[in-house]
Amino acid sequence: LAGTVPEEPRCTVERADASLTYSLFLQRFAFSRPVILGGVTDNSAFRALCTREKLLAAFGPFPVRLSTANTYSYRKVDVPFQEYVEHLLKPQDPARLGSDTLYFFGDNNFTEWGPLFQHYVPPPFRIPGTSPAYSFGIAGSGSGVPFHWHGPGFSEVIFGRKRWFLYPPDTTPHFHPNETTLAWLQHTYPTLPPAQRPLECTLRPGEVLYFPDRWWHATLNLDTSVFISTFLG
C-alpha cells in the first residue's frame, strides 16, 4: 500500500554492487561509514514467503511483541499477529507521540519465526569477532524508529520503501526522543542547514544498508513495508 510520505530522490550514502570484495568492505566501510549494497544476495524465495497471505497463514494466531516508536522503547505490547496486520498496521498519525505508536520490529520468537528465517540469505560480509542475529519487522507507511544507535548491522527491505537518516558517532542529531521520525522530518529536518543534514537514502526491495558501530540512525517507512535486519553483536 503506497503511503503519503514523499520520497526524497537525493541519496548521499555511497553505493556498491556485487563486485565489492570482503577485503574492500572491511577496508572502506566496516569501521568507517555506511554503504548501500545492491545485488549481493537473491532473496526472491524469502520475499515470496513474506506476502500478507503467506505470513497470515503461517503466523496469524501466534503472538508478536510490538514496540513503541521512540528512542527509548520501554513499552512492549503482545498481540496476535493477525490482529496486528488487520487492525494496527496502518499509516502513522503525524500527531501521535512515539510512546503512543506501536509497531512490529525486532522482538521475534525464534522458535516460531525460525523456519521463515532459514530461507533468508544474509549479506555475505561479517565483522570479525561478531555473530549475526536477525530482526524481522512489518510497519505501516510513515512509521519508523527515531534516532538511536547500537552495534553494526545490515538492514534489507523485502517489500516497500524505507528512508534512512544517518549521522556519525561524533555528531549527535537534534531530536526529541519521543517524537516520531515522521514528525522530525516535518518539523526539524526543514530547518537544518545543508551542512547539518544527515546522510540519507531510500532503500527499495533487495537493497541492503550497512551501518557501522555506534552510528546514529533513524528510519521512515514510505509504504507499508516488510524488512529484516542482521545485527552483528
Biotite code that builds the C-alpha atoms (Angstrom):
import biotite.structure as struc

atoms = struc.array([
    struc.Atom([0.000, 0.000, 0.000], chain_id="A", res_id=1, res_name="LEU", atom_name="CA", element="C"),
    struc.Atom([1.509, 3.275, -1.072], chain_id="A", res_id=2, res_name="ALA", atom_name="CA", element="C"),
    struc.Atom([1.920, 5.815, 1.684], chain_id="A", res_id=3, res_name="GLY", atom_name="CA", element="C"),
    struc.Atom([1.559, 9.567, 1.669], chain_id="A", res_id=4, res_name="THR", atom_name="CA", element="C"),
    struc.Atom([5.187, 10.242, 2.574], chain_id="A", res_id=5, res_name="VAL", atom_name="CA", element="C"),
    struc.Atom([7.092, 11.859, -0.309], chain_id="A", res_id=6, res_name="PRO", atom_name="CA", element="C"),
    struc.Atom([10.299, 10.252, -1.487], chain_id="A", res_id=7, res_name="GLU", atom_name="CA", element="C"),
    struc.Atom([13.481, 12.308, -1.483], chain_id="A", res_id=8, res_name="GLU", atom_name="CA", element="C"),
    struc.Atom([15.319, 11.454, -4.730], chain_id="A", res_id=9, res_name="PRO", atom_name="CA", element="C"),
    struc.Atom([18.675, 12.529, -3.321], chain_id="A", res_id=10, res_name="ARG", atom_name="CA", element="C"),
    struc.Atom([20.903, 9.784, -1.934], chain_id="A", res_id=11, res_name="CYS", atom_name="CA", element="C"),
    struc.Atom([24.078, 10.739, -0.057], chain_id="A", res_id=12, res_name="THR", atom_name="CA", element="C"),
    struc.Atom([25.048, 7.216, 1.042], chain_id="A", res_id=13, res_name="VAL", atom_name="CA", element="C"),
    struc.Atom([27.664, 5.510, -1.097], chain_id="A", res_id=14, res_name="GLU", atom_name="CA", element="C"),
    struc.Atom([26.513, 2.510, -3.130], chain_id="A", res_id=15, res_name="ARG", atom_name="CA", element="C"),
    struc.Atom([28.327, -0.707, -4.024], chain_id="A", res_id=16, res_name="ALA", atom_name="CA", element="C"),
    struc.Atom([27.411, -3.743, -6.095], chain_id="A", res_id=17, res_name="ASP", atom_name="CA", element="C"),
    struc.Atom([28.281, -7.431, -6.168], chain_id="A", res_id=18, res_name="ALA", atom_name="CA", element="C"),
    struc.Atom([31.825, -6.619, -7.280], chain_id="A", res_id=19, res_name="SER", atom_name="CA", element="C"),
    struc.Atom([32.624, -5.390, -3.741], chain_id="A", res_id=20, res_name="LEU", atom_name="CA", element="C"),
    struc.Atom([35.034, -7.872, -2.168], chain_id="A", res_id=21, res_name="THR", atom_name="CA", element="C"),
    struc.Atom([35.123, -8.754, 1.519], chain_id="A", res_id=22, res_name="TYR", atom_name="CA", element="C"),
    struc.Atom([38.571, -7.222, 1.954], chain_id="A", res_id=23, res_name="SER", atom_name="CA", element="C"),
    struc.Atom([37.426, -3.988, 0.331], chain_id="A", res_id=24, res_name="LEU", atom_name="CA", element="C"),
    struc.Atom([34.300, -3.950, 2.508], chain_id="A", res_id=25, res_name="PHE", atom_name="CA", element="C"),
    struc.Atom([36.482, -4.217, 5.619], chain_id="A", res_id=26, res_name="LEU", atom_name="CA", element="C"),
    struc.Atom([38.876, -1.569, 4.357], chain_id="A", res_id=27, res_name="GLN", atom_name="CA", element="C"),
    struc.Atom([36.392, 1.048, 3.140], chain_id="A", res_id=28, res_name="ARG", atom_name="CA", element="C"),
    struc.Atom([33.167, 0.617, 5.121], chain_id="A", res_id=29, res_name="PHE", atom_name="CA", element="C"),
    struc.Atom([33.115, -1.837, 8.019], chain_id="A", res_id=30, res_name="ALA", atom_name="CA", element="C"),
    struc.Atom([34.526, 0.555, 10.617], chain_id="A", res_id=31, res_name="PHE", atom_name="CA", element="C"),
    struc.Atom([34.099, 3.945, 8.999], chain_id="A", res_id=32, res_name="SER", atom_name="CA", element="C"),
    struc.Atom([30.913, 4.680, 7.013], chain_id="A", res_id=33, res_name="ARG", atom_name="CA", element="C"),
    struc.Atom([27.616, 3.212, 5.780], chain_id="A", res_id=34, res_name="PRO", atom_name="CA", element="C"),
    struc.Atom([27.103, 1.729, 2.348], chain_id="A", res_id=35, res_name="VAL", atom_name="CA", element="C"),
    struc.Atom([24.127, 0.507, 0.320], chain_id="A", res_id=36, res_name="ILE", atom_name="CA", element="C"),
    struc.Atom([24.703, -2.912, -1.219], chain_id="A", res_id=37, res_name="LEU", atom_name="CA", element="C"),
    struc.Atom([22.846, -3.919, -4.361], chain_id="A", res_id=38, res_name="GLY", atom_name="CA", element="C"),
    struc.Atom([22.780, -7.350, -5.941], chain_id="A", res_id=39, res_name="GLY", atom_name="CA", element="C"),
    struc.Atom([24.869, -9.062, -3.263], chain_id="A", res_id=40, res_name="VAL", atom_name="CA", element="C"),
    struc.Atom([22.148, -11.631, -2.454], chain_id="A", res_id=41, res_name="THR", atom_name="CA", element="C"),
    struc.Atom([18.990, -13.035, -4.025], chain_id="A", res_id=42, res_name="ASP", atom_name="CA", element="C"),
    struc.Atom([16.093, -13.191, -1.573], chain_id="A", res_id=43, res_name="ASN", atom_name="CA", element="C"),
    struc.Atom([13.290, -13.746, -4.059], chain_id="A", res_id=44, res_name="SER", atom_name="CA", element="C"),
    struc.Atom([12.391, -17.049, -2.348], chain_id="A", res_id=45, res_name="ALA", atom_name="CA", element="C"),
    struc.Atom([12.249, -15.353, 1.052], chain_id="A", res_id=46, res_name="PHE", atom_name="CA", element="C"),
    struc.Atom([10.199, -12.486, -0.416], chain_id="A", res_id=47, res_name="ARG", atom_name="CA", element="C"),
    struc.Atom([7.648, -14.965, -1.771], chain_id="A", res_id=48, res_name="ALA", atom_name="CA", element="C"),
    struc.Atom([7.102, -16.224, 1.796], chain_id="A", res_id=49, res_name="LEU", atom_name="CA", element="C"),
    struc.Atom([6.589, -12.691, 3.146], chain_id="A", res_id=50, res_name="CYS", atom_name="CA", element="C"),
    struc.Atom([3.381, -11.741, 1.359], chain_id="A", res_id=51, res_name="THR", atom_name="CA", element="C"),
    struc.Atom([0.437, -10.786, 3.539], chain_id="A", res_id=52, res_name="ARG", atom_name="CA", element="C"),
    struc.Atom([-1.387, -14.028, 2.700], chain_id="A", res_id=53, res_name="GLU", atom_name="CA", element="C"),
    struc.Atom([1.589, -16.310, 3.371], chain_id="A", res_id=54, res_name="LYS", atom_name="CA", element="C"),
    struc.Atom([2.515, -14.633, 6.667], chain_id="A", res_id=55, res_name="LEU", atom_name="CA", element="C"),
    struc.Atom([-1.072, -14.661, 7.952], chain_id="A", res_id=56, res_name="LEU", atom_name="CA", element="C"),
    struc.Atom([-1.433, -18.333, 7.056], chain_id="A", res_id=57, res_name="ALA", atom_name="CA", element="C"),
    struc.Atom([1.817, -19.259, 8.803], chain_id="A", res_id=58, res_name="ALA", atom_name="CA", element="C"),
    struc.Atom([1.776, -16.959, 11.848], chain_id="A", res_id=59, res_name="PHE", atom_name="CA", element="C"),
    struc.Atom([-1.736, -15.490, 12.200], chain_id="A", res_id=60, res_name="GLY", atom_name="CA", element="C"),
    struc.Atom([-2.590, -16.903, 15.654], chain_id="A", res_id=61, res_name="PRO", atom_name="CA", element="C"),
    struc.Atom([0.899, -16.515, 17.130], chain_id="A", res_id=62, res_name="PHE", atom_name="CA", element="C"),
    struc.Atom([1.557, -13.548, 19.437], chain_id="A", res_id=63, res_name="PRO", atom_name="CA", element="C"),
    struc.Atom([4.001, -10.864, 18.341], chain_id="A", res_id=64, res_name="VAL", atom_name="CA", element="C"),
    struc.Atom([5.610, -8.238, 20.555], chain_id="A", res_id=65, res_name="ARG", atom_name="CA", element="C"),
    struc.Atom([5.124, -4.649, 19.476], chain_id="A", res_id=66, res_name="LEU", atom_name="CA", element="C"),
    struc.Atom([7.481, -1.842, 20.482], chain_id="A", res_id=67, res_name="SER", atom_name="CA", element="C"),
    struc.Atom([6.880, 1.857, 20.947], chain_id="A", res_id=68, res_name="THR", atom_name="CA", element="C"),
    struc.Atom([8.345, 4.027, 18.206], chain_id="A", res_id=69, res_name="ALA", atom_name="CA", element="C"),
    struc.Atom([10.506, 6.219, 20.404], chain_id="A", res_id=70, res_name="ASN", atom_name="CA", element="C"),
    struc.Atom([14.243, 6.326, 21.012], chain_id="A", res_id=71, res_name="THR", atom_name="CA", element="C"),
    struc.Atom([13.987, 4.627, 24.413], chain_id="A", res_id=72, res_name="TYR", atom_name="CA", element="C"),
    struc.Atom([11.476, 1.871, 23.651], chain_id="A", res_id=73, res_name="SER", atom_name="CA", element="C"),
    struc.Atom([10.498, 0.592, 27.074], chain_id="A", res_id=74, res_name="TYR", atom_name="CA", element="C"),
    struc.Atom([6.863, -0.245, 26.375], chain_id="A", res_id=75, res_name="ARG", atom_name="CA", element="C"),
    struc.Atom([6.028, -3.622, 24.843], chain_id="A", res_id=76, res_name="LYS", atom_name="CA", element="C"),
    struc.Atom([2.600, -4.973, 23.896], chain_id="A", res_id=77, res_name="VAL", atom_name="CA", element="C"),
    struc.Atom([1.807, -8.546, 22.845], chain_id="A", res_id=78, res_name="ASP", atom_name="CA", element="C"),
    struc.Atom([-0.993, -9.140, 20.311], chain_id="A", res_id=79, res_name="VAL", atom_name="CA", element="C"),
    struc.Atom([-1.819, -11.946, 17.868], chain_id="A", res_id=80, res_name="PRO", atom_name="CA", element="C"),
    struc.Atom([-0.052, -11.380, 14.556], chain_id="A", res_id=81, res_name="PHE", atom_name="CA", element="C"),
    struc.Atom([-3.378, -11.398, 12.704], chain_id="A", res_id=82, res_name="GLN", atom_name="CA", element="C"),
    struc.Atom([-4.735, -8.632, 14.935], chain_id="A", res_id=83, res_name="GLU", atom_name="CA", element="C"),
    struc.Atom([-1.653, -6.540, 14.261], chain_id="A", res_id=84, res_name="TYR", atom_name="CA", element="C"),
    struc.Atom([-1.925, -6.957, 10.472], chain_id="A", res_id=85, res_name="VAL", atom_name="CA", element="C"),
    struc.Atom([-5.683, -6.427, 10.238], chain_id="A", res_id=86, res_name="GLU", atom_name="CA", element="C"),
    struc.Atom([-6.201, -3.677, 12.835], chain_id="A", res_id=87, res_name="HIS", atom_name="CA", element="C"),
    struc.Atom([-2.934, -1.995, 13.870], chain_id="A", res_id=88, res_name="LEU", atom_name="CA", element="C"),
    struc.Atom([-0.906, -1.958, 10.650], chain_id="A", res_id=89, res_name="LEU", atom_name="CA", element="C"),
    struc.Atom([-1.864, 1.470, 9.374], chain_id="A", res_id=90, res_name="LYS", atom_name="CA", element="C"),
    struc.Atom([-0.244, 4.755, 8.326], chain_id="A", res_id=91, res_name="PRO", atom_name="CA", element="C"),
    struc.Atom([1.450, 6.798, 11.033], chain_id="A", res_id=92, res_name="GLN", atom_name="CA", element="C"),
    struc.Atom([-0.643, 9.538, 12.615], chain_id="A", res_id=93, res_name="ASP", atom_name="CA", element="C"),
    struc.Atom([1.626, 12.627, 12.463], chain_id="A", res_id=94, res_name="PRO", atom_name="CA", element="C"),
    struc.Atom([0.135, 13.960, 15.706], chain_id="A", res_id=95, res_name="ALA", atom_name="CA", element="C"),
    struc.Atom([0.854, 10.872, 17.819], chain_id="A", res_id=96, res_name="ARG", atom_name="CA", element="C"),
    struc.Atom([3.880, 10.663, 20.067], chain_id="A", res_id=97, res_name="LEU", atom_name="CA", element="C"),
    struc.Atom([6.336, 7.823, 19.719], chain_id="A", res_id=98, res_name="GLY", atom_name="CA", element="C"),
    struc.Atom([5.254, 6.376, 23.067], chain_id="A", res_id=99, res_name="SER", atom_name="CA", element="C"),
    struc.Atom([1.702, 6.013, 21.691], chain_id="A", res_id=100, res_name="ASP", atom_name="CA", element="C"),
    struc.Atom([2.785, 4.420, 18.409], chain_id="A", res_id=101, res_name="THR", atom_name="CA", element="C"),
    struc.Atom([3.270, 0.648, 18.294], chain_id="A", res_id=102, res_name="LEU", atom_name="CA", element="C"),
    struc.Atom([4.761, -1.449, 15.545], chain_id="A", res_id=103, res_name="TYR", atom_name="CA", element="C"),
    struc.Atom([6.253, -4.865, 14.991], chain_id="A", res_id=104, res_name="PHE", atom_name="CA", element="C"),
    struc.Atom([10.015, -4.979, 14.760], chain_id="A", res_id=105, res_name="PHE", atom_name="CA", element="C"),
    struc.Atom([12.723, -6.920, 16.442], chain_id="A", res_id=106, res_name="GLY", atom_name="CA", element="C"),
    struc.Atom([11.214, -8.954, 19.241], chain_id="A", res_id=107, res_name="ASP", atom_name="CA", element="C"),
    struc.Atom([10.882, -12.159, 17.230], chain_id="A", res_id=108, res_name="ASN", atom_name="CA", element="C"),
    struc.Atom([10.166, -15.527, 18.814], chain_id="A", res_id=109, res_name="ASN", atom_name="CA", element="C"),
    struc.Atom([12.812, -17.600, 17.049], chain_id="A", res_id=110, res_name="PHE", atom_name="CA", element="C"),
    struc.Atom([11.054, -20.868, 17.865], chain_id="A", res_id=111, res_name="THR", atom_name="CA", element="C"),
    struc.Atom([8.043, -19.729, 15.841], chain_id="A", res_id=112, res_name="GLU", atom_name="CA", element="C"),
    struc.Atom([9.717, -17.491, 13.247], chain_id="A", res_id=113, res_name="TRP", atom_name="CA", element="C"),
    struc.Atom([12.903, -19.530, 12.863], chain_id="A", res_id=114, res_name="GLY", atom_name="CA", element="C"),
    struc.Atom([11.626, -21.648, 9.936], chain_id="A", res_id=115, res_name="PRO", atom_name="CA", element="C"),
    struc.Atom([10.946, -18.460, 7.959], chain_id="A", res_id=116, res_name="LEU", atom_name="CA", element="C"),
    struc.Atom([14.397, -17.022, 8.685], chain_id="A", res_id=117, res_name="PHE", atom_name="CA", element="C"),
    struc.Atom([16.032, -20.215, 7.395], chain_id="A", res_id=118, res_name="GLN", atom_name="CA", element="C"),
    struc.Atom([15.044, -19.050, 3.900], chain_id="A", res_id=119, res_name="HIS", atom_name="CA", element="C"),
    struc.Atom([16.716, -15.643, 4.271], chain_id="A", res_id=120, res_name="TYR", atom_name="CA", element="C"),
    struc.Atom([20.079, -15.171, 2.576], chain_id="A", res_id=121, res_name="VAL", atom_name="CA", element="C"),
    struc.Atom([22.063, -12.658, 4.671], chain_id="A", res_id=122, res_name="PRO", atom_name="CA", element="C"),
    struc.Atom([24.678, -10.300, 3.231], chain_id="A", res_id=123, res_name="PRO", atom_name="CA", element="C"),
    struc.Atom([27.984, -12.096, 2.625], chain_id="A", res_id=124, res_name="PRO", atom_name="CA", element="C"),
    struc.Atom([30.056, -9.819, 4.859], chain_id="A", res_id=125, res_name="PHE", atom_name="CA", element="C"),
    struc.Atom([30.830, -10.091, 8.568], chain_id="A", res_id=126, res_name="ARG", atom_name="CA", element="C"),
    struc.Atom([32.733, -8.080, 11.144], chain_id="A", res_id=127, res_name="ILE", atom_name="CA", element="C"),
    struc.Atom([35.486, -10.147, 12.812], chain_id="A", res_id=128, res_name="PRO", atom_name="CA", element="C"),
    struc.Atom([34.545, -11.187, 16.337], chain_id="A", res_id=129, res_name="GLY", atom_name="CA", element="C"),
    struc.Atom([30.782, -10.745, 15.868], chain_id="A", res_id=130, res_name="THR", atom_name="CA", element="C"),
    struc.Atom([27.908, -13.144, 15.288], chain_id="A", res_id=131, res_name="SER", atom_name="CA", element="C"),
    struc.Atom([24.665, -12.342, 13.423], chain_id="A", res_id=132, res_name="PRO", atom_name="CA", element="C"),
    struc.Atom([21.141, -12.124, 14.859], chain_id="A", res_id=133, res_name="ALA", atom_name="CA", element="C"),
    struc.Atom([18.033, -11.492, 12.771], chain_id="A", res_id=134, res_name="TYR", atom_name="CA", element="C"),
    struc.Atom([15.343, -8.931, 13.493], chain_id="A", res_id=135, res_name="SER", atom_name="CA", element="C"),
    struc.Atom([12.214, -9.007, 11.314], chain_id="A", res_id=136, res_name="PHE", atom_name="CA", element="C"),
    struc.Atom([9.545, -6.336, 11.049], chain_id="A", res_id=137, res_name="GLY", atom_name="CA", element="C"),
    struc.Atom([6.417, -5.089, 9.312], chain_id="A", res_id=138, res_name="ILE", atom_name="CA", element="C"),
    struc.Atom([5.224, -1.489, 9.589], chain_id="A", res_id=139, res_name="ALA", atom_name="CA", element="C"),
    struc.Atom([2.809, 0.991, 8.059], chain_id="A", res_id=140, res_name="GLY", atom_name="CA", element="C"),
    struc.Atom([3.607, 3.987, 5.896], chain_id="A", res_id=141, res_name="SER", atom_name="CA", element="C"),
    struc.Atom([5.021, 6.916, 7.826], chain_id="A", res_id=142, res_name="GLY", atom_name="CA", element="C"),
    struc.Atom([6.169, 4.717, 10.697], chain_id="A", res_id=143, res_name="SER", atom_name="CA", element="C"),
    struc.Atom([9.765, 4.316, 11.783], chain_id="A", res_id=144, res_name="GLY", atom_name="CA", element="C"),
    struc.Atom([12.236, 4.440, 14.633], chain_id="A", res_id=145, res_name="VAL", atom_name="CA", element="C"),
    struc.Atom([13.639, 7.815, 15.750], chain_id="A", res_id=146, res_name="PRO", atom_name="CA", element="C"),
    struc.Atom([17.368, 8.425, 16.116], chain_id="A", res_id=147, res_name="PHE", atom_name="CA", element="C"),
    struc.Atom([19.261, 5.835, 18.156], chain_id="A", res_id=148, res_name="HIS", atom_name="CA", element="C"),
    struc.Atom([22.498, 3.878, 17.926], chain_id="A", res_id=149, res_name="TRP", atom_name="CA", element="C"),
    struc.Atom([23.832, 0.415, 18.691], chain_id="A", res_id=150, res_name="HIS", atom_name="CA", element="C"),
    struc.Atom([26.296, -2.052, 17.220], chain_id="A", res_id=151, res_name="GLY", atom_name="CA", element="C"),
    struc.Atom([26.890, -2.583, 13.493], chain_id="A", res_id=152, res_name="PRO", atom_name="CA", element="C"),
    struc.Atom([24.446, -4.327, 11.207], chain_id="A", res_id=153, res_name="GLY", atom_name="CA", element="C"),
    struc.Atom([22.677, -4.713, 7.894], chain_id="A", res_id=154, res_name="PHE", atom_name="CA", element="C"),
    struc.Atom([19.069, -3.936, 7.014], chain_id="A", res_id=155, res_name="SER", atom_name="CA", element="C"),
    struc.Atom([17.282, -5.198, 3.903], chain_id="A", res_id=156, res_name="GLU", atom_name="CA", element="C"),
    struc.Atom([13.933, -4.089, 2.506], chain_id="A", res_id=157, res_name="VAL", atom_name="CA", element="C"),
    struc.Atom([11.731, -7.015, 1.418], chain_id="A", res_id=158, res_name="ILE", atom_name="CA", element="C"),
    struc.Atom([8.601, -5.049, 0.428], chain_id="A", res_id=159, res_name="PHE", atom_name="CA", element="C"),
    struc.Atom([8.004, -1.309, 0.297], chain_id="A", res_id=160, res_name="GLY", atom_name="CA", element="C"),
    struc.Atom([10.480, 1.561, 0.546], chain_id="A", res_id=161, res_name="ARG", atom_name="CA", element="C"),
    struc.Atom([12.412, 2.652, 3.620], chain_id="A", res_id=162, res_name="LYS", atom_name="CA", element="C"),
    struc.Atom([14.146, 6.020, 4.047], chain_id="A", res_id=163, res_name="ARG", atom_name="CA", element="C"),
    struc.Atom([17.232, 6.158, 6.276], chain_id="A", res_id=164, res_name="TRP", atom_name="CA", element="C"),
    struc.Atom([18.902, 9.100, 8.026], chain_id="A", res_id=165, res_name="PHE", atom_name="CA", element="C"),
    struc.Atom([22.403, 8.613, 9.487], chain_id="A", res_id=166, res_name="LEU", atom_name="CA", element="C"),
    struc.Atom([24.938, 10.623, 11.487], chain_id="A", res_id=167, res_name="TYR", atom_name="CA", element="C"),
    struc.Atom([28.454, 9.533, 12.539], chain_id="A", res_id=168, res_name="PRO", atom_name="CA", element="C"),
    struc.Atom([29.078, 8.753, 16.234], chain_id="A", res_id=169, res_name="PRO", atom_name="CA", element="C"),
    struc.Atom([30.651, 12.162, 16.917], chain_id="A", res_id=170, res_name="ASP", atom_name="CA", element="C"),
    struc.Atom([27.601, 14.087, 15.627], chain_id="A", res_id=171, res_name="THR", atom_name="CA", element="C"),
    struc.Atom([24.530, 13.870, 17.872], chain_id="A", res_id=172, res_name="THR", atom_name="CA", element="C"),
    struc.Atom([21.406, 14.775, 15.884], chain_id="A", res_id=173, res_name="PRO", atom_name="CA", element="C"),
    struc.Atom([18.894, 17.293, 17.189], chain_id="A", res_id=174, res_name="HIS", atom_name="CA", element="C"),
    struc.Atom([15.683, 15.419, 18.015], chain_id="A", res_id=175, res_name="PHE", atom_name="CA", element="C"),
    struc.Atom([13.184, 14.771, 20.772], chain_id="A", res_id=176, res_name="HIS", atom_name="CA", element="C"),
    struc.Atom([13.309, 11.109, 21.867], chain_id="A", res_id=177, res_name="PRO", atom_name="CA", element="C"),
    struc.Atom([9.501, 10.823, 21.949], chain_id="A", res_id=178, res_name="ASN", atom_name="CA", element="C"),
    struc.Atom([8.978, 12.459, 18.559], chain_id="A", res_id=179, res_name="GLU", atom_name="CA", element="C"),
    struc.Atom([8.315, 10.097, 15.672], chain_id="A", res_id=180, res_name="THR", atom_name="CA", element="C"),
    struc.Atom([10.597, 10.146, 12.648], chain_id="A", res_id=181, res_name="THR", atom_name="CA", element="C"),
    struc.Atom([7.709, 11.495, 10.572], chain_id="A", res_id=182, res_name="LEU", atom_name="CA", element="C"),
    struc.Atom([7.256, 14.448, 12.945], chain_id="A", res_id=183, res_name="ALA", atom_name="CA", element="C"),
    struc.Atom([11.034, 15.079, 12.942], chain_id="A", res_id=184, res_name="TRP", atom_name="CA", element="C"),
    struc.Atom([11.039, 15.061, 9.134], chain_id="A", res_id=185, res_name="LEU", atom_name="CA", element="C"),
    struc.Atom([8.171, 17.547, 9.019], chain_id="A", res_id=186, res_name="GLN", atom_name="CA", element="C"),
    struc.Atom([9.337, 19.911, 11.765], chain_id="A", res_id=187, res_name="HIS", atom_name="CA", element="C"),
    struc.Atom([13.105, 19.681, 12.325], chain_id="A", res_id=188, res_name="THR", atom_name="CA", element="C"),
    struc.Atom([14.576, 18.468, 9.045], chain_id="A", res_id=189, res_name="TYR", atom_name="CA", element="C"),
    struc.Atom([13.486, 21.554, 7.006], chain_id="A", res_id=190, res_name="PRO", atom_name="CA", element="C"),
    struc.Atom([15.307, 23.847, 9.463], chain_id="A", res_id=191, res_name="THR", atom_name="CA", element="C"),
    struc.Atom([18.682, 22.102, 9.133], chain_id="A", res_id=192, res_name="LEU", atom_name="CA", element="C"),
    struc.Atom([21.391, 23.912, 7.172], chain_id="A", res_id=193, res_name="PRO", atom_name="CA", element="C"),
    struc.Atom([22.806, 21.708, 4.395], chain_id="A", res_id=194, res_name="PRO", atom_name="CA", element="C"),
    struc.Atom([25.996, 21.084, 6.386], chain_id="A", res_id=195, res_name="ALA", atom_name="CA", element="C"),
    struc.Atom([23.967, 19.710, 9.312], chain_id="A", res_id=196, res_name="GLN", atom_name="CA", element="C"),
    struc.Atom([21.791, 17.328, 7.343], chain_id="A", res_id=197, res_name="ARG", atom_name="CA", element="C"),
    struc.Atom([22.294, 13.604, 7.814], chain_id="A", res_id=198, res_name="PRO", atom_name="CA", element="C"),
    struc.Atom([23.464, 11.117, 5.267], chain_id="A", res_id=199, res_name="LEU", atom_name="CA", element="C"),
    struc.Atom([20.254, 9.760, 3.773], chain_id="A", res_id=200, res_name="GLU", atom_name="CA", element="C"),
    struc.Atom([18.832, 7.460, 1.163], chain_id="A", res_id=201, res_name="CYS", atom_name="CA", element="C"),
    struc.Atom([15.688, 5.485, 0.311], chain_id="A", res_id=202, res_name="THR", atom_name="CA", element="C"),
    struc.Atom([16.053, 1.719, 0.049], chain_id="A", res_id=203, res_name="LEU", atom_name="CA", element="C"),
    struc.Atom([13.934, -0.417, -2.249], chain_id="A", res_id=204, res_name="ARG", atom_name="CA", element="C"),
    struc.Atom([13.306, -4.166, -2.168], chain_id="A", res_id=205, res_name="PRO", atom_name="CA", element="C"),
    struc.Atom([16.510, -6.157, -2.492], chain_id="A", res_id=206, res_name="GLY", atom_name="CA", element="C"),
    struc.Atom([18.770, -3.320, -1.349], chain_id="A", res_id=207, res_name="GLU", atom_name="CA", element="C"),
    struc.Atom([20.770, -3.679, 1.854], chain_id="A", res_id=208, res_name="VAL", atom_name="CA", element="C"),
    struc.Atom([22.121, -0.881, 4.047], chain_id="A", res_id=209, res_name="LEU", atom_name="CA", element="C"),
    struc.Atom([25.197, -1.493, 6.198], chain_id="A", res_id=210, res_name="TYR", atom_name="CA", element="C"),
    struc.Atom([25.679, 0.824, 9.185], chain_id="A", res_id=211, res_name="PHE", atom_name="CA", element="C"),
    struc.Atom([28.855, 0.790, 11.310], chain_id="A", res_id=212, res_name="PRO", atom_name="CA", element="C"),
    struc.Atom([29.086, 0.593, 15.082], chain_id="A", res_id=213, res_name="ASP", atom_name="CA", element="C"),
    struc.Atom([27.548, 3.491, 17.056], chain_id="A", res_id=214, res_name="ARG", atom_name="CA", element="C"),
    struc.Atom([26.280, 5.397, 14.026], chain_id="A", res_id=215, res_name="TRP", atom_name="CA", element="C"),
    struc.Atom([23.118, 7.355, 14.799], chain_id="A", res_id=216, res_name="TRP", atom_name="CA", element="C"),
    struc.Atom([20.246, 6.362, 12.523], chain_id="A", res_id=217, res_name="HIS", atom_name="CA", element="C"),
    struc.Atom([16.505, 6.902, 12.106], chain_id="A", res_id=218, res_name="ALA", atom_name="CA", element="C"),
    struc.Atom([14.150, 5.133, 9.714], chain_id="A", res_id=219, res_name="THR", atom_name="CA", element="C"),
    struc.Atom([10.949, 6.050, 7.923], chain_id="A", res_id=220, res_name="LEU", atom_name="CA", element="C"),
    struc.Atom([8.805, 3.568, 6.002], chain_id="A", res_id=221, res_name="ASN", atom_name="CA", element="C"),
    struc.Atom([7.415, 5.306, 2.924], chain_id="A", res_id=222, res_name="LEU", atom_name="CA", element="C"),
    struc.Atom([4.999, 2.446, 2.265], chain_id="A", res_id=223, res_name="ASP", atom_name="CA", element="C"),
    struc.Atom([3.646, -0.458, 4.254], chain_id="A", res_id=224, res_name="THR", atom_name="CA", element="C"),
    struc.Atom([6.966, -2.281, 4.467], chain_id="A", res_id=225, res_name="SER", atom_name="CA", element="C"),
    struc.Atom([8.483, -5.652, 5.299], chain_id="A", res_id=226, res_name="VAL", atom_name="CA", element="C"),
    struc.Atom([12.143, -5.622, 6.327], chain_id="A", res_id=227, res_name="PHE", atom_name="CA", element="C"),
    struc.Atom([14.785, -7.682, 8.079], chain_id="A", res_id=228, res_name="ILE", atom_name="CA", element="C"),
    struc.Atom([17.978, -6.629, 9.839], chain_id="A", res_id=229, res_name="SER", atom_name="CA", element="C"),
    struc.Atom([21.080, -8.626, 10.624], chain_id="A", res_id=230, res_name="THR", atom_name="CA", element="C"),
    struc.Atom([22.638, -7.253, 13.810], chain_id="A", res_id=231, res_name="PHE", atom_name="CA", element="C"),
    struc.Atom([26.305, -8.056, 14.376], chain_id="A", res_id=232, res_name="LEU", atom_name="CA", element="C"),
    struc.Atom([26.752, -8.466, 18.117], chain_id="A", res_id=233, res_name="GLY", atom_name="CA", element="C"),
])
